[in-house]
Amino acid sequence: MLINNCKKLRNILTTTALFLLLANSSYASQIKSLTILAEPNLVTALTKISRTYSQKNAVIISVGFAAAADLINDIDSGEPADVFISAHQDWLMNLKQKGLIDIYNVGHIASDNLVLVTSRDNLSAPNYLVEKNPDLQEALQILNSNRLNLIIDNDNSSLGKYSNDMINNLQLHDLKLFTKLNEDKSSITNLLQNNADSYAILLASQVNNRSELRVLSRKKSEHIFYQALVIAGDNMDIAREFLKFLKTAQAKAIFKENGFIVD
């Protein structure tokens, strides 16, 4: 069942992965720790990067994945955090205005694209979308003129913010628009599988190697930039070193293999 956009409930989605470096007793006193908070579409790439960094640098890394708004609330309430990674400037400015970040250590680590997708089982997609692969804005106007179903993420996420802004700017009033509830643990890709005649706006990194989905269009003229911030506190030196690693060839290769765009 699709989720109606008039419903607003608090997000309860939080997935946390903990990476422990196994060290002998002589190393125990040298082990450092780092807490990273990031948005869910970074799970696969950041999991591998964190594990690699942990093993090479004797650092215990804890990574939490959730919607950006919820992560900021956690940081603001004093939950442990050393690095925050997001793809929307609003979240970054929010932390900056609260005085919670090291303004001299903000790093661009990767880029992404917005894409329009549907299920491979959707046999009723407009031919123009299937054959011509138009720009995302034109594709959305086609959906609008055909009064088709479009699923988007909620405003607590960077993806949701970008999607809503585009739809509002284009004044697409005839779309049958559905927004995934913030607390819904199911992914938009699962919603598409259950509603094969629907469409969704996702990030290209989210559909990397997803054979059950068909990419119909992408926003070719504009990339989305992921930035990593060091949270102000006692652990900034360790966090700065991790930011440096995120810009290395090894980290970039991991981002790239998971569908992100790197310099």
N, C-alpha and C positions, 0 to 999 in steps of 0.2 A: 504494500500500500504506500502511496506517496504521502509525504508529510506536508501538510498545509502551512503556508507561510504566515498565517495569522497567529500561530501558536508560538509562545516564547517561554521557554523553561531553561533553567540553569544547566550548564554542561556538567556531566559527571564522567566524561571520557578522560581518563588519564592512564597512560601506559608508561611504565618505568623500567628501564633496562639497567642493570648494574654490572659493571665490568671490574673484576678483581684481579690484580696482578699477584700471582703466587710467588712469594719471595721467601728465602730462608731467613733464619733469625738474625743473621748479620746485616741483612738489608732492611729489616723491619723499621729501624729508627729513621731510615732515609726515605721511606715511602711517603709521598704527598697525595693529597686528594683534590678532586675538582668536581664541581656540580654544574652540569650543562642543562639548559632548558631550551627546547626547540619545538617547532610545529610538526605535526604527525607525518607529513609527506617526506620528511627528512629521516625517518626511522632507519631504513635500510642502509643508506649511505653513511649516516652519522654513527650508526652502530659499528660498522666496519672501521671507520676512521678512528673512533674512540678506542676500540679494541687494539688497533695497531699502535696508537700513541701510548696507550697504557703499558703495553708490553715492552716498548722501546725506552720508556722514560721513567719507569717505576712510579707511576701515578695511578691511584685508584680513581676511576671515573664513574660517576653516577649520572645517567642521562634521563631526563623526564620529558615526555612528549604529550602535548595537549594544545588546545586552541590558545592562540597568542594572548587573548584578553584574560583568560584564566591564569596563564603563566605570569602575566604582569600583576594580577591581583595577589598571587603567591609571593612574588618578589616584594611588592608593596607592603604585605603583611609580615615580612621578616623571614619568610621561608629561605633556607639555604640556596644560594645561587651565585655562580661565578661568571658564567657566560650565558648570554641570551641570543638566540638566532631567530630572525624573522624575515619575512619577505615584503613587509609593508611599512612605509615610512611613518605612518601614524603611530604604530606601536613603538618604534624607535624614539620618536619625538616625545611620546608619553613618558618614557623612562628618563629621557634627558631633562624634561621639564620638572620632573620630580627630584632631580639631582641624584639619581641612583646609578649613574654609569660613569665610567672613566671616558670623558669626551675625547681624549687623545688616542683612544684605542678602539676604533670602529672599523671593521674590515669587510670589504666586499669579497665574498667567497665563491659565489656561483650565480648563474642566471637561469631563468625558466620562461616558458611561454604559456599563455592561456590557450586552451584548445576546446573545441566543441566535439563531443563524442556521442556515440549511441551504441547500442548492443549490435553485435554481428547478426543477431536474430531479427533485427528490425528490417522488414522487407518493404516498408511503406515510406522510407525516407525519400524526400523530393529528389528527383533525378539530378537536378542542377547541383545539389550538395554533393552527391556521390561522384559525379563525373568531373566537375569543374574545380573543386576544392577552393572555394572563394575565401577571401579574408573573413575573419571572425565577425566583424561588424555586419558585413553583408549577409553572412550566414544567419545571424540572429534576426535580421530583418525578414529573411525568408521564413524562418520559424514563426515569426510574429504574424506575417500575412496569411499563413496557413493555420494559425491558432493552435499550435502544437505544444506539447508538454515540455517544459524545461525545468530541470532540477539544478539548484545552486546551493552552495554552502552558506552558512549563516555569517552574520557580521562579526562574530567573535574570532573569525579566522581571516588571514590575509586573502585567501582565495575568495571568501564570501564578500569581503570589501571590494575587491577588484570587480567581481561579477556584478554586484549591485550597482556600482558606479557606472559600469558600461551600460547596463540595462536602463538605468535612469537617464543617462545622457542621450541615449538613442530614443527615449520615450516609447518603449515597446509595451503598449498597453493591452495588446490583444494576445500576448503570450499566456498560456496556462502555467503560471509560475508557482513552483513549489520550492520551499527552503528546508533543507535538512535541519532538524532540531539539534540544538547544541549538545543536548545530553544523549542523543541517539548514537549508540556505539557502532551501528552498521555503517559501512562506507557507502558513498554515492555510487561506486561501481556495483555494489550489491543491489542497490535500489534499481539500477538500470537493468540488471539481470532479471529482476522481478517485474519490470515494466518495460518490456522490449521495445515498445513504440515510443518511448520517451527519449529525451536528449539531456545532456548535462554539460556544464562548463567545469573543466578540471585543469590542473596543471600538467604540462607535458610529462614531468617526472612521475606523476601518478599513474600514467598509462604506459610507462616504459615496459615493454615485453608483455603487455596484457593482450593476448590474442583474442580474447572474447569481446574486445571493444574495437570499434572502428572510429578513427579520427577523421572527421569530416572537414574541419577547418581549424586554423590557428591564427592568433593575432600576430601577424608578420612584422608589423611596424614598431612594436614595442616589447622589450624584454622586462621581466620582473627580476629584481636584484635581491639576493639574499645577503643580509649583513649580520655579522657577529659582533656583539658588544661585550665589553668587560664590565661586570657589575662592580660598583665601588665597594670596597671592603678589605679585609685582611689578606685575601688570597689573590690579589690582582697580579702579582708577579707571575704566578703559575698560570693564570688565565691568559696573560699576554703571550706566554710561550706557546700555549695551545692555539691561539689565533695565528701565530706565525706558521704553525704546522698546517693549518687549514689552507694556507696559500702555497704550500709546497707542491711539487709535481706529483708526489705520491697521493696526497689528499685529492688533488684535482682529478687524477685518474679514476679514483673511486667515485667522485661526483659524476664524472662523465659516463661511466659504465652504468650508472643508475638514472640516466636520462636528463641530467642537468647540463647546462651550457657553461663551459669554462674558457677563460682567456688562453 
